[in-house]
Amino acid sequence: MESNVLLVVVMSVAPLVAITLGCVLPALVEGKAVLKALEAMARQPEVADEIRTTLIVSLAMLETTAIYVLLVCLILLFANPLLALLAT
């Protein structure tokens, strides 16, 4: 019985760690991407439109990473198929 309790605790704590890392790391990378894009726009203002477009697409991809992490964590917390196996 104690191994089941330990497994449930691990399956509850793992999504918390994942959502923390899955939100903090993309936010840091987004900030770094914006910083580099602004530096590039300051150096070469004639290509600012292209840099801005590339930046927006990149930020959208980074943000979807955080959304996918949230989705996986919600599945692990509320619809975890392993919990049904433990009940049997």
C-alpha positions as CSV (number, residue, x, y, z in Angstrom):
1,M,0.0,0.0,0.0
2,E,2.8,2.4,0.8
3,S,4.3,2.0,-2.7
4,N,0.9,3.1,-4.1
5,V,0.9,6.2,-1.9
6,L,4.4,7.0,-3.0
7,L,3.5,6.6,-6.6
8,V,0.4,8.9,-6.2
9,V,2.6,11.6,-4.5
10,V,5.2,11.4,-7.3
11,M,2.5,11.6,-9.9
12,S,1.1,14.7,-8.1
13,V,4.5,16.5,-7.7
14,A,5.9,15.8,-11.1
15,P,3.3,18.0,-12.9
16,L,4.0,20.8,-10.5
17,V,7.7,20.7,-11.3
18,A,7.0,20.3,-15.0
19,I,4.6,23.3,-15.1
20,T,7.1,25.4,-13.2
21,L,9.9,24.6,-15.6
22,G,7.6,24.6,-18.6
23,C,6.5,28.2,-17.9
24,V,9.7,29.7,-16.6
25,L,12.1,28.5,-19.3
26,P,10.0,29.6,-22.3
27,A,9.6,33.0,-20.6
28,L,13.3,33.4,-20.2
29,V,13.9,32.3,-23.8
30,E,11.2,34.7,-25.0
31,G,12.9,37.6,-23.2
32,K,16.3,36.7,-24.7
33,A,14.8,36.5,-28.2
34,V,13.2,39.9,-27.8
35,L,16.5,41.4,-26.6
36,K,18.4,39.9,-29.5
37,A,15.7,41.1,-32.0
38,L,15.8,44.6,-30.7
39,E,19.6,44.6,-30.9
40,A,19.4,43.4,-34.5
41,M,16.8,46.1,-35.3
42,A,19.0,48.8,-33.8
43,R,22.0,47.6,-35.9
44,Q,20.1,47.2,-39.1
45,P,16.9,49.3,-39.2
46,E,16.3,48.5,-42.9
47,V,15.5,44.9,-42.1
48,A,13.4,45.6,-39.0
49,D,10.2,44.4,-40.7
50,E,11.7,41.0,-41.5
51,I,13.2,40.7,-38.0
52,R,9.8,41.6,-36.4
53,T,8.0,39.0,-38.5
54,T,10.5,36.3,-37.5
55,L,10.3,37.3,-33.9
56,I,6.5,37.1,-33.8
57,V,6.6,33.6,-35.3
58,S,9.3,32.5,-32.9
59,L,7.5,33.9,-29.9
60,A,4.3,32.1,-31.0
61,M,6.2,28.8,-31.2
62,L,7.7,29.4,-27.8
63,E,4.4,30.2,-26.2
64,T,2.8,27.0,-27.6
65,T,5.5,25.0,-25.8
66,A,4.3,26.4,-22.5
67,I,0.7,25.7,-23.5
68,Y,1.6,22.1,-24.4
69,V,3.3,21.7,-21.0
70,L,0.2,23.0,-19.3
71,L,-2.0,20.5,-21.2
72,V,0.2,17.6,-20.3
73,C,0.3,18.6,-16.6
74,L,-3.5,19.0,-16.5
75,I,-3.9,15.5,-18.0
76,L,-1.4,14.1,-15.5
77,L,-3.3,15.7,-12.6
78,F,-6.9,15.2,-13.6
79,A,-7.1,12.4,-16.2
80,N,-4.2,10.2,-15.3
81,P,-4.7,6.7,-16.6
82,L,-2.2,5.3,-14.1
83,L,-4.4,6.2,-11.2
84,A,-7.1,3.9,-12.6
85,L,-4.6,1.0,-12.6
86,L,-3.7,1.7,-9.0
87,A,-7.3,1.4,-7.9
88,T,-7.5,-2.2,-9.1
